[in-house]
Amino acid sequence: MSRFTQRIGLSRYEADEHYQMALEADRKGRFDPAINHMTDAIALLPSRAEYYAARGFFYLEDDVPDNALADFEQALKLNPGEMLAHYGRGMIAYKSNNLEEAQAHFADAYRADPNRPETLYYLALIYHRKKDSAVARRLMEVALERFDPVDTRHRADAQRWIKEFDRILAAKKP
């Protein structure tokens, strides 16, 4: 019976309802309900990489990195180009100071969706940590251009970093 309901779209519809409820719970900072709704969506439609990536991101926001990592890995098994899974893997690697792995995942996330400024933001920070302020500045500048104009917090952070990179670059000039 479940194959029949999946074939006519009932499971898909129900799974999408849980996905939407999870996104709404996440917007409100309610991670447990968000995770529970994503778990329900996954139970109904376990082949959707996006569902695992979203639940992984909720786990990451809830500071449960082991569960997040497991979900990101499952998402990437289902879809090696899943942007959010690469972004999440990049975040985990960045936080553990594994810059090479972080850079690889953020680069994959950028290739999957070049319009997302967050990946450029973190790539800039990686280049900064690697002492390449010129590349870091260029990446941060592009990220700043792509952040939503109403997103004042991220825009302000990017602007502060650009000023910091300018200061570092000016100090290096003879």
Steps between C-alpha positions, in 0.01 A plus 500: 500500500780746579644464147156581363461811718851611414428445131187716508680763706337475844827423680674773304230750595509401868881507503497849351253613766738378771788671322310832496409463868867427578611815320244705691611351834863574410416863417363527853814341649310189605752234403341193661170537309695582183707183537190292581315627191802425282521150649135450404567632149795262463289206617247579229752571223846369592646560152507881529853626568360845576313363802813348653697818430231716664481277807880502518496878493243509781722266702793729430303802620402301810870422561477125437783468245520118497137467392546787256802332343313169460214676323732701275681180402171327419388799294825490303458125438159571350614812313874580483417857397268584790596860581376514860676174587832633367443829682428314825805276460702816435368658820592195707849486350548877543400487866749219560771700319527249215544772240579275202183294544295813571633667187417196286142479630435874474637493144264210418211691657591805293508293179158358588353848554728793409241755611524412870719760674558287812738268319707792373502653848651186653739448210624854567555417867694188404728700270544752782609222736739383229649853495375584148319825574480609136293196399304522826410861425382425145283212617353704786423784262301268275324351803406850615350577158291184516368531856141614505485878560264443794747259662677774691678267742681297234567808290652680801720197579622486140574873501701468823702217348571702185632783719717252687637356176570854374689574822709183463572568133599863573741383771670269249573776250856630510 
